[in-house]
Amino acid sequence: MGEGVSALEDRLVNHLEAVNFENLPPEVVRCCKLLIMDSLGVLFPGSLAPGCPEVVEMVKSWGGNPPCSILIRGGKAAPPFAALANSMMMHALDFDDTLDASALHTFVSVLPAALAAAEAVGGVDGKTFILALVLGVDMICRVSLAITRPLSWIRTSTCGSFGAAAAAAKIMGLNSSQMKNALGVVYSQTAGNAQGLLEGRLVKRMQPGFAAQAGVTSTFLSRAGITGSHSFLEGEYGFYNLYERGEYDPKPVTSGLGEHFCIVDLSLKPYPACRMTHASIDAALELRNRWGGSVDDLQEIRVTASKMVHEMVGKPFVIGTNPQVDAQFSIPYTVSAALLRGDVFLEDFEMDAIMDREVKALSERVKVSVDSSLPAKDLLHASMIIKSAKGQAYETTVHTPLGNPNRPMSLEQCKGKFKKCVQYSKIRLDRMDELLSMIENLEEMETLEPMTALLQMES
């Protein structure tokens, strides 16, 4: 059981309670603001994605006098339901951040949960908000990095529920005992599996929202006196033993705790597709520039990647009941789009683009196989060889996809992505520069209300 009953849990909870904004290095604060900007930017096109308008209308219809904003689409909802709706919109296009080492997303759970908690209690300033997000991300990343099993559960959701609860608990000022109960209560709601991903179902984009919703609900329950499991990670039926079959290493959970904040390890996504496709997209764009010839002349496109990447996104491209999700989770499709169009952005996941005969024909020439020299869960590396009928061949290997901390996107690139997302959504945002300035200077804001007001676009 690792460090003993409750030892691991106690160290995490004490960390959550002890850290103040003044303990955060400037780089941590800078990364947090970039991630807020990135996450809010993808909300704009995400708000229009299939399933999102329906969920928004549903939670708005549940009535009462709710305090929390539904971003972009307008209206109010109860805290857990606002977190659910905002998370779904943020994650719908798979354009949000990732922790590449664990193949999961973080802000899609912690940001909607923290925002809902902040609006529910009122008077939360920018420093408190940043701190809660940093600690929520720390919880998700540290819990996930201990796992040694291949992907089965969607850890964006299972680990995300703990991060959402941690962020909401910090916003609401819970003490260590209440925080531990909140994390124990959220463990009773922890879920999220890969079946919806494999089948291309809309519920895939809701699972992080379920985690955000559970995190908010659990925090309010704990504040009301509801107790939860204390050995929620290492107990006999705790998370690691029940969900991950006891296959974990506790060392990463507490290594550098309070000194290294995992938010600096997150990647931003330049392409609105599963992060497991990004190294292959980078490789395709590089070879496209070197090739210089007609894509029609390409006879063979071979990609090698890790076992996990092959299983999740490397199968032949087949259009099912949700073509957008099918395309987002396909190396053959995304590589073909990159080779044909010179970029991969939101318009490449519209129905006309997905059904394009040229890209479909090219995708059939993309073959993905397993590189047995790579760790099973690796998503940083991909090798590609393209060959023409005349025998010309080009090859490359990507060791770090764009957006990774070792190959980061700059502030200007993040602003560019934000503006492209707003432009693509066709949602009018007259005060865009003011909103971006607020995010850049968030630690100076006495309340979040001016920022959330700019993000409620419709009534």
N, C-alpha and C positions, 0 to 999 in steps of 0.2 A: 504493500500500500504506500509505496514511496516514502514520504517523510513522516508517516504516522497519522492516525486519525485526526482530522481537522487541521493538521499542521500547515499543509499547503493552503487550505482555505483561509486560515487565520492570517497567514503572511500576506495574501492578496487583499483581504479586507482591511488589514492594518495599513497597507499601502494606499488603498483608496481613501481612507480617512485622513491619513497624515499629510498627503501632498497638497500644497497650496500653489497658487498661480506663480508666486515668487520663486518656486522651486523649478519652474520650467525654463530650460535654456531657450535663448532667442530662436534657434533653428527649429525647435519643437513648435513654438508659437507660429513661426512662419509657415511651416508645413501644414499646420492645422488650418490656417486661413486659406492656403491654396486648395486644400481638400474641401473646405466649405464652398469656395467659389466653384470648384469643379462639380460638386454634388448638386448645387443649386442650378448650375447651368444646364445639366442634363435633365432637370425637372421639366424644362420648357417643352422639348419635343416628347419627353416621356408622358406628359400629361395628356397627350393625344393618342397614345399607343393603345391597341386593342385591350379591352378589359379595364383600363384605368378610368375612363369616364363612368362606366357602370358601377365600379366600386365606390367612386366619389359620391355619386348620386345616392347610392345605398346608405352610406354612413351619414350623409346629410339628412336623410329622411327619417332617421331614428329619433329626431326631435329633442325636446328639452331646451335648456338654455346653455349650450355648450360653449366652452371658453377658448377652444384651440383652432388655429387657422388651418384650413386646407389650402395649400399653396397653389398658385397659378390659376386653378379653377375657381377659387373663391368659396366663401361659405365657412361655416364652423362645424365642429364635431366634438364629441367627448374625447378626452386625451388619448385613450388607447386606439380609438378609431381614426383620429387624425394622424396618429403615428403610422397606422396601417396604410391609409390612403397615400400619405406623403412618401412613405417608403416604396410603395408599389410604383408610383410615378418615377421615382428616382432610379429604380432598378430595371424598369420595363425594357429599356433598350440596351441593357448590359454595357453601359458606357461609364459606369462608376468605378472607383478605385479598387485595387486588389493588393493583397499580401501575396506576392508571388510564391514565397516559400510554402504557403499552405493552400494556395489556390482558392482564396476566399475574398469576399468583400467586407468592408467594415463600416464605412460611414452610412451606408444604406440602412443599417440598424441603429447606430448610435445617434446620428443627427436627427432623424424624425422623433426618436424617443426623448432626446434632450430638449428639443424644441417644444414638444407637447408638455413635458414636465415644466419647462420654463414659463410657458403661457398659462398653465394651470395655477402655478403658485404666484406668478407676477413678480415684477421688480428685479428680475435677474439681469445682471450686467454682463458685458462682453467678456471680462476676465473669467467669471464663474462659468460661463458657457464654454469657452475654450478649454478650461481645465476639465470640465466634465467630459468633453469629447476626447481629449487626450487620454484620460483614464479609462473611458469606455473602450477605446481602441486598444489600449494596453491589455485590458482584460481579454478581449477577443484574440489578439495575437498570441499572447502568452499561453492561454488555454489550448489554442490550436497547435502551437509549435511543439507541444509535448507528444502529439499523436504520431504514431509510427505506422499505422495501418494505411493501406491505399484508400482512395476516395470511395465512400459508399453513402454515408450521410452527407447532406449538403452542409458543410461546416460554416458557411456564411450564416446559416440559420441556427444550427445547434450551438456553436460558439458565440454567435451574434446575440443570442438571447441573454447570455451573461453580460456581454458588453452593454447592451441596451439597459439592462437593470442597473448596472454600475453607473452609467452616465446619468440616468434619471435619479438615482439615489443621491448622487453628488449634487445635482441641481437642487434637490429638495432638502438637502442638509441633514440627511439621516446619519445617526451615529453608527459606530461599528457593529453593534448588536443588531440594529435595524437593517444595516447593509447586508449582514450575513443572512438574515431572514429573507430579505428581498431576493438574494441570489439562490437561496434554497427554494423559495416559492417559484421562481422562474424556472428552476430545474424541473419542476413538475409539469411544465408546459413546453419543455424543449423538444423540438422536432425539426424535420426537414430532410427530405430524401432525394435521391437522384432520379427516381422513376419519371417524374414529370419532365425532367430535362431530356431523358432518353426518348420520351414520347412526344416531346415538343408541345407540352400543354401550357396554357396560360398560368396555371397555378405556380409554375416555376418562378415567375416574376413576383409572386405574392409571398413566398416563403420567408424572405428577410423581413417583410412587413409583419408577418405573424410573430417573428422574434421581437421586433420593435414594440408591437402591441403587448406582447407578454411582459416585456421589460417594464413598460409603464404600469400595467395592471399590477404586477408583482410589487412594485415600489409603493403604490398606494395601499395595497393590502398589508404590506409590512408596517407602514406608518400607522395603519389602523389596528395593529396588534396581532396580525396573523403570523404565525411562526412557520418557518420552512426548514428543510433538511440542512443540518450544519456540515455534514460530510458529503456535500453535493458533488465533489470531484473524485475523492478517493475512497469513499465509503464502499461497503460490500456491493451495494447497488448504485453507487455513485456514477457520475458521467463516464469516467474512464473505464471502469470495470463493466458497466452495463452497455454503453454505446460503442466502446472501442475495444471490448473484449480483453481489457487489461493490458493492451499493447501500447504502452506510452512510456516516455522518459520524463520524469518530473523536473529535471534540471532546468530546461529552458523556461519553465514557468516563473522561476524566481531569480534566474541569472541576471545580474545587473539591475535588479528591481530598485526603482527610485533614482537610478543613475542613467540608465538607457531607456528612452521612451520609444516604443515600437512604432509610433506614428511616422517616424523618419524612415522606416523601412517600407512604407507603402508606395505602390506604383500608381500613377495616373494613366488613363487609357487614351491613346490617340485614335483608336478605332473602336466603333460601337459593336464589338463582337466579343465572344468569350475570350478571356485573356490567354487561354491555351492556344488560340490561333495566332497570336500577335507575332511571335518569333517567325512563323512561317510567312505572315504578311510582310514583315520587314525584309525577309529574304527575297520574296517575290518582287518587291519594289526595287530592291538593289539590282537583281538580275534583269529586270525590265529595262533599267537605265543602261546596263552594260550590253544587253542584247541588241537593241537598236533595230531589229528586224520586225517582221510581221508576226504577231502572235499566232496567226493561222498556220505558220510554218512549224510551230512547235509540235513535235510528235509525242514527247514524253516529259512529264514533270514528276520528279520523284522527291518525296519529303521523308525524312527520318526524324523521329522525335521519341519522347519517353513513352513508356507503356500506358500511363494514365492519359496522356495527350492522344495517343492512338485510339484508346477505348472511348474517350469522351467526344472527340471532335475529328477523328481521323477516318471514319468510315465513309464509304461512297455517299455522295450527296443525293438524298432522297427527299422530295417535297411531300410532307404529310399534312396534317390538319392545321398546323400553324406554320406556314412557310417562313415567316420572319424569324421565329426561333430556330427552325431547321437551318436557315442560312447563317445565323449568328453562331451556331455551334458546329460549323463545318469548315475544316481546312480546305477541302476541294473547292467549295464555293468561294470563300474569302480570298484564297490565293488566285483563283481565276478572275475575280473582280479586280484585284490589285494589278494583275498582269494586263488585263484589258483596258482598265480605266485610269490607272496611275495613282489611285488613292482608294481608300475604303472609308466611306462616311455614311451618314444616315440614309441618304438617298439610295445607297446600294442595297438597302434592306426594305425598300418598297416593293410591292408586288410585281410591278412591271419589270424592275431590275432583276428580281429573283427569277422571274419566268423567262428572261431573255434567252433566246435560243443559243446565241453565241457563247454566253457564259456557261450555260448548261452543257454544251458540247465540250468546252474546254475543261470543265470540272471532271468530266469522265476520263480525261487524260492525267488527272492528278492522282497519284498513288502514294499513300502514306503507310510507312512501315515502322516497326519498333527498332530503336537504337538501343541494343542491350547494354551498351557501355554507360548509358545515362541512368541516374537514380530513377526509380519507378515513378515518383511523383514530380519529377523535374518539369518545369514549363518555361525555363529560360532559354533553352537551346533548341535549335532546329537546323537541319542541313537540307539543302535543296540542290538538285541537278536538273537543268532543263536541256533537252536535246531536240535538234531539228531533224527533219527527214534527210537532210544532206550531211548529217554527221557532226554538225557544229554542237558544241556543248559548253555550258557555263555552269559553275557551281559556287556555292558559298555556304558558310556556316554562321549563324547568328548566335552569339553567346549571351547577349543581354538585349531584350526587347526595349524599344523606345518607351520612356515613361518610368522605367525602373530607377530606383535611387542612384544606381551606378551609371545611368544614362537618362538623366531627369529631363522633364519638361520644364521650361523656364516660366516665370510669371507672365511674360508676354505671350508665350504659347498657350498658357492656361486661359488668359484673357481672350485669345483668338478662338480657342475652342468654345468658350462661353458665348461669344458673339455669334459664332457659326451655328451653335445650337439654337439660340434665340431666333436668328434669321431663318433657319430651317423650319422652326415651329410656326412662323408667320404670326406669332403673338406680339402685339405691340408693347414695347417697353421703353417709354419715353425717357425715363431717368436711369438708363443703364449705367452710365458712368458714375452716377451718384451711388447706385447700389454696389458697384464694384469698389468704390472708394470706402464705403461703409465696411465691406468685408476686409479690405486691406488694413483698416484701422479699427477693427472690431474690439480690441482690448481697451480702447478709449471710450466706448459707448456705455452709457449709464443704464440703458435699457435696450432690449432687442426690438421693441415695438416699431421704430422707424424702418428697420430692415424688413420685418415681416409684412408691414403695410405695403411696401413696394412689391412684394412677392404675391400679393393677392390681386390678380389681374382682372378677375370677373366677379360679379356679385351673384 
